[in-house]
Amino acid sequence: MRTGGWNRGLAACAVALVASAAGCVDRRFVVETNVPGALVSVDGRQIGPSPADGWYTYSGCYEFQAVAPGYRPLTEKVRFKPRWYDYPPLDLFAEVLWPGRIEDVRRVRLELEPARPVRTDELLGEAEFLRDRGRSLPEPTVPDDAPKPPPLPKPPPQPGTLPHSGTTPVPLPGFTLPQPPGYSTYNR
């Protein structure tokens, strides 16, 4: 009769041993730049100054951006190709049954270029060129009798007011609108 309790305890220990030895895949990336301290973003989310690291869950394309004073901002799309443990059913084996830990570290290198100073005479020349080009465009070809979009609906009335044709709300009888501090009806 006592063997049932012994078997349950042994089974619980076996389950705990298997659970503690379960596998895990750590997926992370490290972003390095040629400018130390450049601010690094991944998919529009800042992760910090370079060298920066972060975690990812799935293989695929990620957009890395690096910004530093005195350098042109750099945006680069990087594709993390799947490894053997990213494909089903091998992913179940690697994530759950593998007795060890798998570390997947991807390195991304971003090379920032120094920003060139803007010459005022070049900028003004380009602006004048674009202005002349805009003046030489042909007249629009859209007919004047083109259908116009329907007007937008009127906004709903404010709470505590009746619909009114004017722009100021009309208070309901017995309902007072809150007044700013120090305001009195005698100050009009």
C-alpha positions as CSV (number, residue, x, y, z in Angstrom):
1,M,0.0,0.0,0.0
2,R,2.9,2.4,0.7
3,T,4.3,1.7,-2.8
4,G,1.7,4.0,-4.4
5,G,3.0,7.0,-2.5
6,W,6.6,6.1,-3.3
7,N,5.7,5.8,-7.0
8,R,4.0,9.2,-7.0
9,G,7.0,10.9,-5.3
10,L,9.4,9.3,-7.8
11,A,7.2,10.4,-10.7
12,A,7.1,14.0,-9.3
13,C,10.9,14.0,-9.0
14,A,11.3,12.7,-12.5
15,V,9.0,15.4,-13.8
16,A,10.9,18.1,-11.9
17,L,14.2,16.8,-13.2
18,V,13.0,16.8,-16.8
19,A,11.5,20.3,-16.4
20,S,14.7,21.7,-15.0
21,A,16.7,20.2,-17.8
22,A,14.4,21.6,-20.5
23,G,16.1,23.4,-23.4
24,C,16.1,27.0,-24.3
25,V,17.2,29.1,-27.3
26,D,18.5,32.6,-26.5
27,R,18.2,34.8,-29.6
28,R,19.9,38.1,-29.5
29,F,21.8,40.6,-31.6
30,V,24.7,42.9,-31.0
31,V,24.9,46.2,-33.1
32,E,28.3,47.8,-33.5
33,T,29.1,51.0,-35.2
34,N,32.3,52.7,-36.3
35,V,31.3,55.7,-34.1
36,P,31.2,54.6,-30.4
37,G,28.1,55.9,-28.6
38,A,26.0,56.3,-31.7
39,L,22.3,55.9,-30.8
40,V,20.9,52.6,-32.2
41,S,17.2,51.9,-33.0
42,V,15.7,48.6,-34.2
43,D,12.3,48.8,-36.0
44,G,11.8,52.4,-34.7
45,R,12.5,51.4,-31.0
46,Q,15.6,52.8,-29.4
47,I,17.9,50.3,-27.8
48,G,20.7,52.5,-26.6
49,P,24.2,53.7,-27.5
50,S,26.5,51.4,-29.5
51,P,27.6,48.8,-29.0
52,A,24.0,47.8,-28.2
53,D,22.4,44.5,-27.8
54,G,18.8,43.3,-27.8
55,W,16.6,40.2,-28.0
56,Y,14.6,38.9,-30.9
57,T,12.0,36.2,-31.2
58,Y,11.7,35.3,-34.8
59,S,14.1,35.2,-37.8
60,G,13.3,37.7,-40.5
61,C,14.0,41.3,-41.6
62,Y,14.8,44.0,-39.0
63,E,15.5,47.7,-39.7
64,F,18.5,49.0,-37.8
65,Q,19.2,52.7,-37.6
66,A,22.2,54.5,-36.1
67,V,22.5,58.3,-35.5
68,A,25.5,60.3,-34.2
69,P,26.3,64.0,-34.2
70,G,28.4,65.0,-37.1
71,Y,27.5,61.9,-39.1
72,R,24.8,61.1,-41.6
73,P,22.0,58.9,-40.2
74,L,22.2,55.4,-41.4
75,T,19.2,53.0,-41.9
76,E,19.9,49.4,-42.9
77,K,17.6,46.4,-43.3
78,V,19.2,43.2,-42.1
79,R,17.7,39.7,-42.6
80,F,18.3,37.1,-39.9
81,K,18.2,33.8,-41.7
82,P,16.6,30.9,-39.8
83,R,18.8,28.3,-38.3
84,W,18.1,24.6,-38.0
85,Y,16.3,25.0,-34.6
86,D,13.9,27.6,-36.1
87,Y,12.0,25.0,-38.2
88,P,9.1,22.9,-37.0
89,P,9.3,20.3,-35.4
90,L,13.0,20.9,-34.6
91,D,12.0,24.1,-32.8
92,L,10.0,22.0,-30.3
93,F,13.0,19.8,-29.7
94,A,15.4,22.8,-29.3
95,E,13.0,24.9,-27.1
96,V,11.6,22.1,-24.9
97,L,13.4,18.8,-25.0
98,W,17.1,19.7,-25.7
99,P,18.9,19.3,-22.3
100,G,21.2,22.4,-22.9
101,R,21.0,26.0,-23.8
102,I,21.5,27.3,-27.4
103,E,22.8,30.8,-27.8
104,D,22.1,32.5,-31.1
105,V,24.0,35.8,-31.3
106,R,23.8,37.8,-34.5
107,R,26.3,40.6,-35.1
108,V,25.3,43.7,-37.1
109,R,27.9,46.2,-38.2
110,L,26.8,49.8,-39.2
111,E,29.4,52.1,-40.9
112,L,28.4,55.8,-40.4
113,E,29.7,58.4,-42.9
114,P,30.7,61.9,-41.8
115,A,28.1,64.5,-42.7
116,R,29.3,66.9,-45.3
117,P,28.7,70.6,-44.6
118,V,25.9,72.2,-46.6
119,R,27.1,75.0,-48.8
120,T,24.6,77.9,-48.9
121,D,25.2,78.8,-52.5
122,E,24.5,75.2,-53.6
123,L,21.4,75.0,-51.5
124,L,20.1,78.3,-53.0
125,G,20.9,77.2,-56.5
126,E,19.0,73.9,-56.1
127,A,16.0,75.8,-54.6
128,E,16.0,78.2,-57.5
129,F,16.1,75.3,-60.0
130,L,13.1,73.6,-58.3
131,R,11.2,76.9,-58.2
132,D,11.7,77.4,-62.0
133,R,10.7,73.8,-62.6
134,G,7.5,74.3,-60.6
135,R,6.6,77.4,-62.6
136,S,7.0,75.5,-65.9
137,L,4.5,72.8,-65.0
138,P,1.4,72.6,-67.1
139,E,-2.0,73.7,-65.8
140,P,-3.9,71.0,-63.9
141,T,-6.0,68.8,-66.1
142,V,-8.8,68.2,-63.5
143,P,-12.1,69.6,-64.8
144,D,-13.8,72.3,-62.8
145,D,-17.1,70.3,-62.8
146,A,-15.4,67.3,-61.0
147,P,-17.7,65.9,-58.3
148,K,-16.9,67.3,-54.9
149,P,-16.8,65.1,-51.8
150,P,-19.9,65.3,-49.5
151,P,-19.6,67.7,-46.6
152,L,-18.6,66.3,-43.3
153,P,-21.3,65.7,-40.7
154,K,-21.8,68.2,-37.9
155,P,-20.3,67.2,-34.6
156,P,-22.6,66.0,-31.9
157,P,-23.8,68.6,-29.3
158,Q,-21.8,68.9,-26.1
159,P,-23.3,67.3,-23.0
160,G,-25.6,69.6,-21.1
161,T,-26.5,71.7,-24.2
162,L,-29.2,71.8,-26.7
163,P,-28.5,71.8,-30.5
164,H,-28.2,75.4,-31.7
165,S,-27.5,77.0,-35.0
166,G,-24.8,79.3,-33.5
167,T,-21.4,78.5,-32.3
168,T,-21.9,79.0,-28.6
169,P,-23.7,76.2,-26.7
170,V,-27.0,76.9,-25.1
171,P,-27.3,75.6,-21.5
172,L,-30.2,73.4,-20.5
173,P,-32.7,74.8,-18.0
174,G,-31.6,73.9,-14.5
175,F,-28.1,73.0,-15.6
176,T,-25.1,75.3,-15.1
177,L,-21.9,75.1,-17.0
178,P,-18.7,75.2,-14.8
179,Q,-17.1,78.7,-14.6
180,P,-13.4,79.5,-14.3
181,P,-12.2,80.5,-10.8
182,G,-12.9,84.2,-10.0
183,Y,-15.6,84.4,-12.6
184,S,-18.9,86.0,-11.7
185,T,-22.0,86.8,-13.7
186,Y,-21.7,90.3,-12.3
187,N,-18.3,90.9,-14.0
188,R,-19.9,91.1,-17.5
